[in-house]
Amino acid sequence: MREELLQVVQDVPVPRHEVFPFFADPANLEGITPPWLEFRVLTPAPLPKGEGALFEYKLKVRGLPVRWRTLIEAHVEGERFVDRQLAGPYSLWHHTHRFEDLPGGGTRITDRVRYRLGWGFLGRLAHALWVRRDLEAIFAYRRRVIGERFGAPGPAA
């Protein structure tokens, strides 16, 4: 299957130095993940932070239990971090989180996810039928929660 790209951009009226630490703390991931995924961090506290940190998660995808292992492969304090799936449902999952100052204040949050399912024809079919829509729904939920958390509620883009 070819590599896919999902990019979501959201502006919040909060300075980057307040926004970045929230996202860089993996303990906050459960709160911005839709409840229907039953997402749980398995890595024991205190959770590691920064480049080289490894995390184990469990979740349900359409009711099926999935384990996920992630590596933070890059971390530039206050600007960006990148998580890469080491084990899980995708043959590629590379998620870049970028944070930029907005003119006049606030922060632009950009999520850029490169992903590939694998599984040949079945992967292409699954992607066409539900994977892309599910990812868009997950990020729409995340966008709403982030908007509420940082004072900028609004519809998903």
Secondary structure, 3 states (H helix, E strand, C coil): CCCEEEEEEEEECCCHHHHHHHHHCHHHCHHHCCHHHCCEECCCCCCCCCCCCEEEEEEEECCEEEEEEEEEEEEECCCEEEEEEEECCCCEEEEEEEEEECCCCCEEEEEEEEEECCCHHHHHHHHHHHHHHHHHHHHHHHHHHHHHHCCCCCCCC
